[in-house]
């Protein structure tokens, strides 16, 4: 996969807050609190969106998700 030079990428301002929220939610998940798994998933998706470069997003949408859709279609039939 092609990667952009990370030294030219500016980190998103909310990235440290997302990492802190993930750490806090991890504790709730370890204690099996209701809704903590879903919250971790939402935070993980938000972190991915904050860290992904535009070219990585295009590659994921254009290639990886198409392949997953094919697998889902095959599993249904």
C-alpha positions, 0 to 999 in steps of 0.5 A: 500500500502506498503511504504518504510521508507521515512527517508532512501529515499534521495530526488531527487535534482530537486524536489525543482526546480519542486515545484518552477516551479509548483508554477510559472506555477500555476500563469499562469494557474490562468490567463488562459494563453495558454499551462499552463494547459499542462505544469502543467500536465507535471510538476506534472508527473515529480514531481510524478516520482521524489518522487515515490519510485521504489516499488510504481512505480512497484505497480502503473504500475502493478496494478493501470494502469491495472485496468484503462486499463480495464475500458477504454476497457469496456467503448469502447465496 
